[in-house]
């Protein structure tokens, strides 16, 4: 039986992407086919290469081409796409080519603090500003609306009055590293 082939789309340092690569190392059921980044300066590119994973860096022009992502994924026989901190809007053509096969992680308990412009530190600043008692992560399928795809799983963490955007980010990232890869595995293999 052939393994399920996944592509990881990441920007920046890609701690979630690297965690996923390590989680599936040696797996006969899941193969990380490549990591795609939208900048050659993204730390995830070098780190993924050091782990022996193929990397693809796309230019802004390529990312704007509606068919670019679809053709790369089809050429590499991808079954699922995992967005691990990828900071570009996913084109409708890719969503249509991979319906309910693109999985994203969002650093809040959606529907709170989702939508355009709500990513990374912006989410944690809003959570702190509103003195939320909890935050967390949402793992969801991607559809054509920002952060509105069907929820796969949510995990929460308690927040105290002393929490800052930095401490919230740290707590949320711990949840991401603990839960994202196992939820991906369960979702794509069942």
C-alpha positions as CSV (number, residue, x, y, z in Angstrom):
1,X,0.0,0.0,0.0
2,X,1.4,3.4,-1.0
3,X,1.8,6.0,1.8
4,X,-0.4,9.1,1.9
5,X,1.6,11.9,0.4
6,X,1.5,15.3,2.1
7,X,2.9,18.7,1.2
8,X,3.7,21.2,3.9
9,X,3.2,24.9,3.0
10,X,5.1,27.1,5.5
11,X,6.6,30.6,5.9
12,X,9.1,31.8,8.4
13,X,10.9,29.4,10.7
14,X,8.3,26.7,10.3
15,X,8.4,25.1,13.7
16,X,5.1,23.3,13.0
17,X,6.3,22.1,9.7
18,X,9.5,20.7,11.2
19,X,7.6,19.1,14.0
20,X,5.4,17.4,11.4
21,X,8.4,16.2,9.5
22,X,9.9,14.7,12.6
23,X,6.6,13.1,13.6
24,X,6.3,11.2,10.3
25,X,10.0,10.3,10.0
26,X,10.1,6.6,9.3
27,X,6.4,6.3,8.8
28,X,5.3,3.8,6.2
29,X,1.8,5.3,6.2
30,X,2.6,9.0,5.6
31,X,5.3,10.6,3.3
32,X,6.2,14.3,3.5
33,X,6.7,14.8,-0.2
34,X,7.9,18.4,0.0
35,X,7.9,21.7,1.9
36,X,6.8,24.8,0.0
37,X,7.9,28.2,1.2
38,X,7.2,31.6,-0.3
39,X,10.7,33.0,0.5
40,X,14.1,31.6,0.2
41,X,15.0,33.4,3.4
42,X,12.4,31.4,5.4
43,X,14.2,29.4,8.0
44,X,12.0,26.4,7.3
45,X,13.8,25.9,3.9
46,X,17.2,25.2,5.2
47,X,15.9,23.2,8.2
48,X,13.7,21.0,6.0
49,X,16.6,20.3,3.7
50,X,18.8,19.3,6.7
51,X,16.1,16.8,7.5
52,X,16.2,15.4,4.0
53,X,12.9,16.8,2.8
54,X,12.6,18.3,-0.7
55,X,11.9,22.0,-0.6
56,X,10.3,24.3,-3.2
57,X,10.5,28.1,-3.0
58,X,7.9,30.0,-5.0
59,X,8.1,33.6,-6.1
60,X,5.3,36.1,-5.5
61,X,4.5,35.9,-9.3
62,X,4.2,32.1,-9.1
63,X,2.0,32.3,-6.0
64,X,-0.2,34.7,-7.8
65,X,-0.7,32.2,-10.7
66,X,-3.9,30.4,-10.0
67,X,-2.6,27.1,-11.4
68,X,0.9,27.1,-9.9
69,X,0.1,25.3,-6.6
70,X,-2.3,22.9,-8.3
71,X,0.3,21.8,-10.9
72,X,3.1,21.4,-8.3
73,X,0.8,19.3,-6.1
74,X,-0.4,17.1,-8.9
75,X,3.1,16.6,-10.3
76,X,4.2,15.4,-6.9
77,X,1.1,13.2,-6.4
78,X,0.0,15.0,-3.2
79,X,-3.0,13.6,-1.3
80,X,-3.2,16.3,1.4
81,X,-1.8,19.8,1.8
82,X,-0.9,21.0,5.3
83,X,-0.7,24.7,6.0
84,X,1.8,25.2,8.8
85,X,2.0,28.9,9.1
86,X,1.8,29.7,5.4
87,X,1.1,33.4,5.1
88,X,-0.5,33.6,1.7
89,X,-4.1,33.3,0.7
90,X,-4.8,29.9,-0.8
91,X,-6.2,30.3,-4.3
92,X,-9.7,29.0,-5.1
93,X,-8.3,26.7,-7.8
94,X,-6.3,24.8,-5.2
95,X,-9.2,24.5,-2.8
96,X,-11.4,23.2,-5.6
97,X,-8.7,20.7,-6.7
98,X,-8.2,19.4,-3.1
99,X,-11.7,19.7,-1.4
100,X,-11.4,18.9,2.3
101,X,-7.9,17.9,1.8
102,X,-6.2,21.1,2.8
103,X,-5.7,21.4,6.6
104,X,-4.8,24.6,8.4
105,X,-3.9,25.4,12.0
106,X,-5.1,28.7,13.5
107,X,-3.8,30.1,16.8
108,X,-7.2,30.8,18.4
109,X,-10.4,29.1,19.2
110,X,-12.3,29.9,16.1
111,X,-14.6,31.5,15.3
112,X,-13.0,34.0,17.7
113,X,-10.0,35.9,16.3
114,X,-10.2,34.5,12.8
115,X,-10.4,36.1,9.4
116,X,-8.2,38.3,7.2
117,X,-5.3,39.8,9.0
118,X,-5.7,37.6,12.1
119,X,-2.6,35.5,12.3
120,X,0.4,35.0,14.6
121,X,1.1,37.8,17.0
122,X,-2.0,39.8,15.9
123,X,-4.2,37.1,17.3
124,X,-2.3,36.9,20.6
125,X,-2.4,40.7,21.0
126,X,-6.2,40.7,20.5
127,X,-6.7,37.8,23.0
128,X,-4.6,39.7,25.6
129,X,-6.3,43.0,24.9
130,X,-9.7,41.4,25.5
131,X,-8.5,39.7,28.7
132,X,-9.7,36.3,27.5
133,X,-9.7,33.5,30.1
134,X,-8.6,30.9,27.5
135,X,-7.1,30.6,24.1
136,X,-6.0,27.7,22.0
137,X,-5.8,26.2,18.5
138,X,-8.2,25.2,15.9
139,X,-7.3,22.6,13.2
140,X,-9.6,22.9,10.3
141,X,-10.2,22.2,6.7
142,X,-9.6,25.2,4.3
143,X,-12.4,26.6,2.3
144,X,-12.7,29.8,0.3
145,X,-13.4,32.0,3.4
146,X,-10.6,32.8,5.8
147,X,-10.7,30.5,8.8
148,X,-14.3,29.3,8.1
149,X,-13.6,25.7,7.0
150,X,-15.0,22.7,8.9
151,X,-13.4,22.3,12.3
152,X,-11.5,19.1,12.8
153,X,-10.3,19.7,16.4
154,X,-9.8,22.4,19.0
155,X,-7.5,22.4,22.1
156,X,-7.6,25.1,24.7
157,X,-5.3,26.5,27.4
158,X,-6.2,28.6,30.5
159,X,-5.0,32.2,30.5
160,X,-4.4,34.3,33.6
161,X,-4.4,38.1,34.1
162,X,-0.6,38.0,34.0
163,X,-0.5,36.6,30.5
164,X,1.0,38.8,27.7
165,X,0.9,38.3,24.0
166,X,4.3,36.7,24.3
167,X,3.3,34.2,27.0
168,X,0.0,33.5,25.2
169,X,2.0,32.7,22.0
170,X,4.2,30.3,23.9
171,X,1.3,28.5,25.5
172,X,-0.5,28.2,22.1
173,X,2.6,27.0,20.3
174,X,3.0,24.2,22.9
175,X,-0.5,23.1,22.0
176,X,0.4,23.3,18.3
177,X,3.4,21.1,18.7
178,X,1.6,18.6,20.9
179,X,-1.6,18.2,18.8
180,X,-1.1,19.2,15.1
181,X,0.8,16.1,13.8
182,X,-1.4,13.5,15.6
183,X,-4.6,15.2,14.4
184,X,-3.2,15.3,10.9
185,X,-2.4,11.6,11.1
186,X,-5.8,10.7,12.4
187,X,-7.6,12.8,9.8
188,X,-5.7,11.7,6.7
189,X,-5.6,8.0,7.6
190,X,-9.2,7.4,8.5
